[in-house]
């Protein structure tokens, strides 16, 4: 029986301790001792058990546990050559250990670990288990510092100690992180890397992990929930002490986020009042502006559902809100989230910021997030599919400050691709709250630099006005002539691009003044006049209102323009083109061609009109540089129908050669000559031909003006100081003195007049009928007279008319004289015959 029992116990010992020869020999000796001396063995066994129980009870007491902890700490401090302290210990031999007020210093007497409370829960009866499992970790009021000033971290001495050959030889069991719960409160982790130049801080007010299965040895992390209260994470980069500037290159085939190739799944992550910061030491960001070199996001709240880490890719469903240092707020962020080493993607996206709302897809691409975020504007490439989103320029201005004063709200759709500073938007549609909208393919460059910003829109369909577009091109607001405001809302279809100082437009434009087709380039240099060139085609465009010239109306023009400035003092412009129609004084001229140049108040050009009622070819020189404009025009007038042209109420037609060389604003400051050669005038079906008609005005040495109007059949001379435009008012003033009850005085103050008049005719009847068709005669007529208003009003005249008639009245051999002053008018005359009708007349009429 003893032999059978011995064999049975021996087999059991072999099964249990076969791999360990020492334990197998000890168990064999114990079995032999039990079989040979069973009573002694029983006594020894009972005593041993009692001793073990006594030791176990003794170790459970607090004084003994703290004594042991103190000895362990002293031994570790001696071996590690540093400070190791444990304030209080409470542990069970089977499954738990609680440490209070633990302190471990590094070799520089700086804190490595300081913990108010550390709680561990491990496998029951762990000494019978092959692996020891840590099921629960609790840590409160702890500070962990990881730092270095050279290539060695401050905790390296611990690694060296516990991985020494002696320690490794004595380690018989392996601790397995198979955690069910982690409970952290008031934890601070500081990683201060002065060698490479980076400071990382992790803090949490509270972090509770409810795990389903955490088995690091098998690479599986399955967590039900993580609840974080006041989590804090910041990264600060600076110039480290390592001058070798070694760039760490990840080995091919290794993972970026997940080098251990863990499979992590978290059903729910709840964040309350979180904080994230990333920046460069020494950078001072501008208030109110986003700066990737100093990123700070606070008040982070939300939930992350179904978090999965597979290889190097993170998947999750997120719902978050946060506020950035600049003032930019993410009030709502909902999306299906995907993260890879080179991309952050948000699909099924809904974002609500300070004032804007965005959907539907957004992705950021980068080489390395930590380095690229420092220069977000130029380093982070973005892709977005925007659908029916509302964007306020105030929100965009946090990233592009040049838009800060635009104050516009846009409804936007499109496919965005690029960086903040340089991007394209395909199939763009944008409409603001007023009258501006745009569609097409947009390209924008240098958005963050107002002085270099450029915007191009191809396949454009745009409506805007000067007030709104002048924010992008401020120089437009300073242009007073032409009147850009009069264009109203401008609708443009074509291709358009602009910078701060230049506009290129090719397409069709419709405005309140009419339509046009343009292929124009217009530049606004900072310290120079506007420059423009290209082709222009208008259709019923109200040029008069555009240029503030009332007599000009609609114009249909097709031609080219090349020049600079709109200021008459500085303008230098060439215009070549044709007018299908041009309205002037309510007449619509057609088939006009014009080729000329305007340069510094000088105009030179060729003009040709092939209108039905106006056929004229001329060369024109105009000089506006002096106080008084001068004109030199030589042209061939084939025909001009003045009534059709609405320049006369009667039927008047004119042909002839024109030679004009004069200066002046009007007839009163006219100096020079105006000639009509080989002319024909038709008045109410009566035709008058004359070789020449010349108007000459000159000044003598006494600054007296001499005006001569001369043809083959008459000559009129006016000499002295006069104002022709005031002559009617001067006669009105004289007559008011004589007949005040019938004639009112002039409304305006008159200048002094002192001149003489002589008119002599030869065969004049045909000219008289041009004045009035009821007139006839007036041949060989002589009229002389003088008017002065200097020192009192005086005038006199003598008229000698051999024969003249008006309708049925006629006179013959008429001599009339007049002499007047401020008080009286004396008329004398002698008329040989006066005919009232065809059958009655009064001979020898005298009046004195």
SVG drawing of the C-alpha trace seen along z (x, -y; Angstrom):
<svg xmlns="http://www.w3.org/2000/svg" viewBox="-55 -163 82 165">
<polyline fill="none" stroke="black" stroke-width="0.4" points="0.0,0.0 2.8,-2.4 4.6,-1.5 1.4,-2.2 0.9,-5.5 4.6,-6.4 4.3,-5.7 1.1,-7.7 2.7,-10.7 5.8,-10.4 3.9,-10.5 2.0,-13.6 5.3,-15.3 6.7,-14.5 3.6,-16.0 3.8,-19.2 7.6,-19.8 9.0,-17.8 10.4,-20.9 12.1,-22.0 14.7,-19.5 15.2,-21.1 11.6,-21.0 11.3,-17.5 14.2,-16.2 12.8,-18.1 9.3,-16.6 10.8,-13.2 12.7,-13.4 9.5,-14.6 7.5,-11.6 10.3,-9.2 10.3,-10.9 6.5,-10.5 6.6,-6.8 9.4,-5.9 8.4,-7.9 4.8,-8.8 4.2,-10.0 7.3,-12.2 6.4,-13.6 2.9,-14.4 4.1,-16.2 6.6,-18.1 3.9,-18.9 1.5,-20.2 4.3,-22.3 5.3,-23.7 1.7,-24.6 1.2,-26.3 4.5,-28.2 3.4,-29.4 0.0,-30.5 1.7,-32.4 4.1,-34.1 1.2,-35.0 -0.8,-36.5 2.3,-38.4 2.9,-39.8 -0.7,-41.0 -0.1,-43.5 0.6,-47.1 3.8,-47.5 5.4,-44.4 4.3,-45.4 5.8,-48.9 8.9,-47.5 9.4,-45.2 8.6,-48.1 11.1,-50.3 13.8,-47.6 13.0,-47.0 13.1,-50.8 16.4,-51.1 17.8,-48.2 16.7,-49.7 18.0,-53.1 21.4,-51.6 21.5,-49.5 20.2,-52.3 22.2,-55.1 19.2,-57.3 16.3,-58.1 13.4,-55.6 10.7,-56.2 7.4,-54.4 5.2,-56.1 2.7,-53.3 2.1,-49.8 -0.9,-47.5 -0.7,-44.3 -2.1,-40.8 0.1,-37.9 -2.4,-36.7 -4.0,-39.4 -3.4,-43.1 -0.9,-45.8 -1.5,-49.4 1.4,-51.9 1.0,-55.4 3.3,-58.4 5.8,-56.8 8.9,-58.8 11.6,-57.9 14.3,-60.4 16.7,-60.1 20.4,-60.3 20.2,-64.1 17.9,-64.2 15.0,-65.3 11.6,-63.6 11.2,-60.5 8.0,-59.3 5.9,-60.8 2.6,-59.1 0.1,-59.7 -1.5,-56.3 -0.8,-53.3 -3.1,-50.3 -2.5,-47.0 -4.8,-44.0 -3.2,-40.8 -4.1,-37.1 -5.3,-35.3 -2.8,-32.7 -0.4,-34.1 2.4,-31.9 0.6,-28.9 0.2,-30.5 2.6,-30.4 1.9,-34.2 1.0,-37.0 -1.9,-39.1 -2.4,-42.8 -6.2,-43.2 -6.5,-46.6 -4.2,-49.7 -5.2,-52.7 -3.0,-55.8 -3.8,-59.1 -1.9,-62.4 1.1,-61.3 3.8,-63.1 6.0,-61.3 9.0,-63.0 10.9,-61.7 13.8,-63.9 17.2,-64.1 19.9,-66.6 22.0,-64.2 21.3,-60.9 20.5,-59.1 17.1,-59.3 16.9,-59.9 15.3,-56.4 17.9,-54.4 19.6,-53.4 16.3,-51.5 16.3,-49.7 20.0,-48.7 19.4,-47.5 16.3,-45.4 17.7,-44.0 21.0,-43.0 22.0,-39.3 21.5,-38.6 18.0,-40.1 17.0,-38.3 18.3,-35.0 16.1,-35.3 13.0,-36.2 10.9,-33.0 7.5,-34.4 6.3,-36.9 3.9,-39.7 1.1,-39.9 -0.9,-43.1 -4.3,-41.6 -6.1,-44.6 -9.8,-44.9 -9.8,-48.5 -7.5,-51.5 -8.4,-54.4 -6.3,-57.5 -6.8,-60.7 -4.8,-63.9 -1.9,-62.5 0.8,-64.6 3.3,-63.1 6.2,-65.3 8.6,-64.3 11.3,-67.0 13.6,-66.1 16.3,-68.8 18.5,-66.7 16.2,-66.6 14.1,-69.7 10.6,-68.7 8.6,-69.0 5.4,-66.9 2.9,-67.2 0.1,-64.8 -2.4,-65.5 -5.8,-64.2 -8.2,-65.1 -9.8,-61.7 -9.4,-58.8 -11.3,-55.6 -10.8,-52.6 -13.3,-49.8 -11.7,-47.0 -13.1,-43.9 -9.8,-42.2 -6.3,-43.8 -3.7,-41.3 -0.6,-42.9 1.2,-39.6 -1.4,-38.7 -1.6,-42.2 -5.3,-42.6 -6.8,-45.6 -10.6,-45.5 -12.1,-48.3 -15.7,-49.0 -15.3,-52.6 -12.8,-55.3 -14.0,-58.3 -11.7,-61.4 -12.2,-64.5 -10.0,-67.5 -7.5,-65.6 -4.5,-67.8 -2.0,-67.2 0.7,-69.6 3.7,-69.4 6.3,-72.2 9.2,-72.1 12.4,-74.0 16.1,-73.8 17.6,-70.9 21.2,-70.3 21.8,-67.7 23.7,-69.5 24.1,-66.5 20.5,-67.1 20.0,-63.4 16.8,-62.6 15.1,-59.5 13.9,-57.5 11.3,-54.9 12.4,-51.5 10.5,-50.1 7.7,-47.8 7.5,-49.2 4.4,-51.0 4.2,-54.7 1.5,-54.9 1.4,-51.3 5.0,-49.8 3.8,-46.9 1.1,-46.0 -1.7,-46.1 -5.3,-45.5 -7.2,-48.1 -10.9,-48.5 -12.7,-50.9 -16.5,-51.1 -16.8,-54.5 -14.4,-57.4 -16.0,-60.3 -14.1,-63.5 -15.0,-66.4 -13.3,-69.8 -10.1,-68.6 -7.1,-70.7 -4.6,-70.2 -1.7,-72.4 1.1,-72.2 3.6,-74.9 7.2,-76.2 8.9,-77.8 9.4,-81.5 6.6,-82.0 4.3,-84.8 1.1,-84.5 -1.1,-87.4 -4.3,-87.7 -7.3,-86.7 -5.4,-84.8 -4.9,-81.0 -1.2,-80.1 -0.1,-76.5 3.1,-77.3 1.0,-78.0 -2.1,-75.8 -4.2,-75.7 -7.6,-74.0 -9.5,-74.1 -13.0,-73.2 -12.8,-69.9 -16.0,-68.0 -17.6,-65.1 -17.7,-61.4 -15.7,-59.0 -17.5,-55.8 -16.2,-52.5 -12.6,-53.5 -10.5,-50.9 -6.7,-50.8 -5.8,-48.3 -2.1,-48.3 -1.5,-52.0 -5.0,-53.1 -7.5,-54.6 -11.3,-54.4 -13.9,-56.1 -17.2,-58.0 -16.7,-61.3 -18.9,-64.1 -16.8,-66.9 -16.7,-70.6 -13.8,-72.9 -12.4,-76.4 -9.1,-77.5 -6.8,-80.2 -7.5,-82.5 -11.2,-82.7 -12.1,-80.2 -14.7,-77.7 -15.8,-74.3 -19.3,-74.3 -20.1,-70.9 -18.0,-68.4 -19.7,-65.1 -18.0,-62.7 -16.8,-59.3 -13.1,-59.6 -10.1,-57.9 -6.5,-58.6 -3.3,-57.3 0.3,-58.5 -0.3,-60.8 -4.0,-61.7 -6.8,-62.7 -10.2,-62.2 -13.7,-63.2 -16.6,-61.7 -20.3,-62.2 -19.1,-65.5 -21.1,-68.2 -19.2,-71.2 -20.6,-74.2 -18.1,-77.0 -18.6,-80.5 -21.0,-81.4 -20.5,-78.9 -21.9,-75.4 -20.0,-72.9 -20.8,-69.5 -20.0,-66.8 -16.4,-65.6 -13.0,-66.9 -9.5,-65.5 -6.0,-66.8 -2.9,-65.3 0.6,-65.9 4.1,-64.4 4.2,-64.5 1.4,-66.0 3.5,-67.4 5.9,-69.2 3.3,-70.2 0.9,-71.7 3.5,-74.4 2.9,-75.8 -0.7,-74.9 -1.3,-77.5 1.4,-76.1 2.0,-72.5 -1.4,-70.9 -3.1,-69.8 -6.9,-69.6 -9.6,-67.9 -13.2,-68.7 -16.6,-68.1 -18.8,-71.0 -22.5,-70.8 -24.9,-73.6 -22.6,-75.0 -22.8,-78.4 -19.5,-80.2 -18.8,-83.6 -15.7,-85.4 -15.2,-86.3 -14.5,-82.7 -12.1,-82.3 -10.3,-85.4 -8.9,-83.5 -6.8,-81.7 -6.6,-84.4 -6.6,-87.8 -6.9,-89.7 -10.6,-88.8 -11.2,-90.2 -13.1,-93.4 -15.1,-91.8 -18.0,-90.9 -19.8,-88.6 -21.8,-85.5 -21.8,-82.9 -23.8,-79.8 -21.1,-77.5 -20.9,-74.2 -17.9,-72.7 -14.9,-70.3 -12.0,-71.9 -8.4,-70.7 -5.2,-72.4 -3.9,-74.4 -5.2,-77.4 -2.8,-79.6 -3.2,-77.9 -6.2,-75.9 -8.7,-75.1 -12.5,-74.6 -14.1,-72.7 -17.8,-73.2 -17.9,-76.1 -21.1,-77.8 -21.2,-80.7 -23.8,-83.3 -23.8,-86.0 -26.6,-87.6 -26.9,-90.5 -26.5,-90.4 -23.2,-88.7 -22.9,-85.1 -20.3,-83.1 -20.0,-79.6 -17.2,-78.0 -13.8,-76.6 -11.9,-78.7 -8.1,-78.9 -6.8,-81.0 -3.1,-81.7 -1.3,-83.5 -4.6,-84.0 -2.7,-84.7 -0.7,-87.5 -3.0,-90.4 -0.3,-92.0 0.2,-88.8 -3.3,-87.4 -4.6,-86.2 -8.0,-84.7 -9.0,-83.1 -12.4,-81.8 -12.8,-79.9 -16.1,-79.0 -17.4,-81.7 -21.0,-82.8 -20.6,-85.8 -22.8,-88.7 -21.4,-91.4 -21.0,-95.2 -18.2,-97.7 -19.0,-98.2 -18.5,-94.5 -15.6,-93.6 -13.7,-96.7 -12.8,-94.9 -10.6,-92.5 -9.4,-95.3 -9.4,-98.5 -8.3,-100.7 -11.7,-100.3 -13.3,-102.4 -11.0,-105.3 -12.1,-105.4 -14.6,-108.3 -14.4,-108.5 -15.7,-106.4 -18.7,-105.9 -18.3,-102.3 -21.1,-102.6 -23.5,-103.3 -23.0,-99.8 -25.1,-98.5 -25.1,-94.7 -22.7,-93.3 -23.4,-89.8 -20.3,-88.2 -20.0,-84.9 -16.5,-83.8 -13.0,-83.6 -11.9,-86.0 -8.8,-86.5 -7.7,-89.2 -4.9,-90.2 -4.8,-93.1 -3.6,-95.3 -4.7,-93.5 -7.9,-92.3 -8.2,-90.1 -11.7,-89.4 -12.7,-87.5 -16.4,-87.0 -19.8,-88.6 -20.8,-91.2 -24.3,-92.5 -25.0,-95.6 -27.5,-98.3 -26.0,-100.4 -26.0,-97.6 -24.0,-94.6 -20.5,-94.1 -18.0,-91.4 -14.6,-91.9 -11.1,-90.5 -9.5,-93.1 -6.6,-93.3 -6.6,-96.1 -3.8,-96.8 -3.7,-99.1 0.0,-99.7 0.5,-101.0 2.3,-104.2 1.2,-104.6 -1.9,-105.1 -4.2,-102.3 -3.1,-100.3 -5.5,-98.6 -5.4,-96.7 -7.5,-94.3 -10.6,-94.2 -14.1,-95.4 -17.4,-94.9 -20.5,-96.7 -24.1,-96.3 -26.5,-99.2 -24.2,-100.3 -25.1,-103.7 -21.7,-105.3 -23.0,-108.8 -24.0,-107.8 -20.8,-105.8 -18.7,-108.8 -21.1,-111.4 -21.7,-113.1 -25.5,-113.8 -25.5,-114.3 -24.2,-110.8 -26.5,-107.8 -26.2,-104.1 -23.3,-102.8 -22.6,-99.6 -18.8,-99.4 -16.3,-96.8 -12.6,-97.5 -9.4,-97.5 -8.1,-99.7 -4.6,-100.0 -3.5,-102.6 -3.1,-104.0 -5.0,-106.2 -8.5,-107.6 -7.2,-111.0 -7.2,-113.5 -3.9,-115.0 -2.2,-111.6 -4.1,-109.5 -2.3,-107.7 -4.7,-105.6 -5.1,-104.2 -8.5,-103.2 -9.2,-101.5 -12.7,-100.3 -16.0,-100.8 -19.4,-101.9 -22.4,-99.9 -24.4,-102.6 -23.8,-105.7 -26.6,-107.9 -25.8,-111.6 -28.4,-114.2 -31.1,-111.6 -30.0,-110.5 -28.7,-107.0 -25.6,-107.2 -24.5,-104.0 -21.4,-102.7 -18.8,-104.9 -15.1,-104.1 -12.6,-105.7 -8.8,-105.2 -6.9,-107.5 -4.8,-108.2 -5.3,-110.3 -2.1,-111.3 -1.7,-113.9 -4.6,-116.0 -3.7,-115.6 -6.0,-113.7 -5.1,-112.7 -7.2,-110.4 -9.1,-109.5 -12.9,-109.5 -15.1,-108.1 -18.9,-108.1 -21.0,-106.2 -24.4,-106.9 -27.4,-107.3 -27.8,-110.9 -24.2,-111.7 -21.3,-110.7 -18.1,-112.3 -14.4,-111.5 -11.9,-113.6 -8.6,-113.8 -8.9,-115.4 -6.3,-117.0 -7.4,-118.3 -5.1,-119.9 -6.6,-120.2 -3.3,-121.0 -3.8,-124.8 -6.4,-126.9 -8.4,-126.9 -8.8,-123.9 -7.6,-124.0 -9.0,-122.1 -7.6,-121.2 -10.1,-119.3 -9.9,-118.7 -12.7,-116.6 -14.9,-115.8 -18.6,-116.0 -20.4,-114.0 -23.8,-114.8 -25.4,-115.8 -29.2,-115.8 -29.4,-118.2 -33.2,-117.7 -32.7,-113.9 -29.7,-114.3 -32.0,-116.4 -29.7,-119.4 -32.3,-121.6 -36.1,-121.8 -36.0,-122.6 -35.0,-120.4 -31.3,-121.3 -28.7,-119.3 -25.0,-120.2 -22.0,-119.0 -18.5,-120.3 -15.0,-120.3 -14.2,-121.5 -11.0,-123.1 -11.1,-124.1 -8.2,-125.5 -9.2,-127.4 -9.1,-127.5 -11.8,-128.3 -14.6,-126.8 -17.4,-128.7 -17.9,-131.4 -16.9,-134.2 -13.4,-132.9 -13.1,-131.5 -9.7,-132.4 -8.7,-131.1 -10.6,-130.1 -13.3,-127.8 -13.7,-127.2 -16.3,-125.4 -15.2,-124.9 -17.1,-123.8 -20.2,-123.7 -23.8,-123.0 -26.6,-123.7 -30.1,-122.5 -32.9,-124.2 -36.5,-123.1 -35.8,-121.9 -33.8,-125.1 -30.2,-124.5 -27.3,-127.0 -23.8,-126.5 -20.9,-128.5 -17.2,-128.2 -16.2,-129.1 -17.6,-130.3 -14.9,-131.5 -15.2,-132.5 -12.0,-134.2 -11.4,-135.6 -8.2,-137.4 -7.0,-139.9 -5.2,-143.1 -2.4,-144.9 -5.0,-146.5 -6.5,-143.2 -9.6,-144.0 -11.3,-141.2 -12.1,-141.2 -14.6,-138.6 -15.1,-138.3 -17.7,-136.0 -17.1,-136.0 -18.3,-134.3 -18.6,-135.3 -21.9,-137.1 -21.6,-138.7 -19.2,-139.9 -19.9,-140.5 -17.4,-142.1 -17.6,-142.6 -14.8,-144.6 -14.1,-145.6 -14.9,-144.1 -18.0,-141.9 -19.7,-138.8 -21.8,-137.3 -23.6,-135.0 -24.7,-138.0 -25.9,-140.0 -29.6,-139.0 -29.5,-140.0 -27.8,-143.3 -30.6,-144.2 -33.1,-143.2 -31.4,-145.6 -31.7,-148.5 -35.3,-147.8 -36.1,-147.5 -35.0,-151.1 -37.3,-152.2 -40.3,-150.0 -40.0,-148.9 -43.7,-147.9 -43.3,-145.5 -39.7,-144.2 -38.2,-142.7 -34.6,-143.4 -32.0,-140.6 -31.8,-138.0 -27.9,-138.0 -25.3,-140.8 -23.9,-141.7 -20.3,-142.4 -19.4,-145.6 -19.8,-145.6 -18.0,-148.1 -18.0,-147.0 -18.9,-148.0 -20.7,-145.9 -20.6,-146.0 -22.6,-143.8 -22.4,-144.1 -24.2,-141.8 -24.2,-141.3 -26.4,-138.5 -27.8,-137.6 -31.4,-136.4 -30.4,-132.7 -28.7,-133.1 -31.7,-134.9 -34.0,-132.0 -31.6,-129.7 -32.4,-131.9 -36.2,-131.9 -37.9,-130.6 -40.3,-133.6 -37.5,-136.0 -36.3,-137.3 -34.2,-140.2 -31.6,-141.8 -29.2,-142.1 -26.6,-144.9 -27.6,-145.6 -25.3,-147.6 -25.7,-147.6 -23.4,-149.5 -23.7,-150.0 -22.0,-150.5 -22.9,-149.4 -21.2,-150.4 -22.1,-149.9 -19.0,-151.6 -20.0,-154.7 -23.7,-154.3 -25.7,-152.5 -25.4,-153.9 -26.0,-152.5 -26.5,-153.6 -27.1,-152.0 -27.7,-152.6 -29.4,-150.2 -29.6,-150.6 -31.8,-147.9 -32.5,-148.3 -35.2,-145.7 -36.5,-143.1 -39.6,-141.2 -41.2,-138.9 -44.2,-136.9 -46.6,-139.6 -44.8,-142.6 -42.0,-144.2 -39.9,-147.4 -37.9,-149.2 -35.1,-151.8 -35.2,-151.7 -32.8,-153.7 -33.2,-153.4 -31.1,-154.9 -31.3,-154.6 -29.6,-156.4 -30.2,-155.5 -29.0,-155.9 -30.2,-155.0 -33.2,-157.3 -34.4,-157.5 -34.4,-155.9 -34.6,-157.9 -35.5,-156.2 -35.4,-157.9 -36.0,-156.3 -36.9,-156.7 -38.7,-153.9 -39.2,-154.4 -42.1,-151.9 -43.8,-149.7 -46.0,-146.9 -48.5,-145.4 -50.2,-143.1 -49.8,-142.4 -52.3,-145.2 -51.6,-147.9 -48.5,-149.9 -47.4,-153.1 -45.0,-155.3 -42.4,-157.6 -42.8,-156.8 -40.7,-158.9 -40.3,-158.7 -38.4,-161.0"/>
</svg>
